């Protein structure tokens, strides 16, 4: 028995900007991941945008319909950087 199919047989991974429609899937993935932190929560996006006025860009990677990765990003414009 083969645990993982060869790479050439796997479906490609697609990455797109997360929207409110992805929220439930995003949260389910975060709650089920052993290394997730509160910085991975979907609510963090709202806090980044509304409280600190930074641009939040949350990316979601899927293979078919299954989430295989998340990337919460924040574009910070400050005088320090």
N, C-alpha and C positions, 0 to 999 in steps of 0.2 A: 504494500500500500504506500502511496506517495502522499506526504503531508501537504505539500504545496505543488501545484502544477508548474511546469517549466515556465519561465518568464514569457516566452513566445506565445504561450497559450492563455495567459492572463488577459483580462480586459484592460484597456488603457485607463489610466487615472486622469480624470478631468478636474480642473480647479476653477472655481468661480467665486465671485464676491458673495458672501452670505447675505441673505435678506431675511426679513421677518418670517417668511415662509419656511426658512431653514431652522428657525429657533428651536422647535421641539426636538428635531433630530440632533441638532448641535448639543443641546442640554443633555439628552440621553447619552450621547457619546462621552461628554465630559464626566457625567456622574458614573459612568461605567469604566472610566480609565483610572488606573491606580496612581498615575503620576500627575493627574490634573490638579490645578490650584484654582483659587478664586479668580485669578487673572484670565483663566480660560472661559469663565462664565459669560454667557451672552449679555447679561446685564452690565458687564464691564464696558461694553461698547457704548452704552448710553451714558455712563458715568464719564468716560473719556471725552465724549462729545459735548455733553451739557455742562458738566462741572468744570472741566479744565479747558474746554473750547479747542481741543485738538481734533484732527481728522482721524477717525477710527476706520480702519480697513480690515475687516475680518474675512479671511479666505477659508474656503471649505474644499477639501479634496475628496472625491468619490470614485469608487470603482463600481461601475454599474450603479446601483442605488445605495450601496453601503459606504458610509463615511470611513475613510482610511487616514484622515489627518485634518487638523485644524491649525490655523495660524492667525492669532489675533495681533494686529499691528496698530500702532498709533504714530501718526506723523506729528512731531512736535516742533513748533516754531518758537524758539526762544532766543534771547540774546546770547545765551551760553553756547549754543551750537551753531 
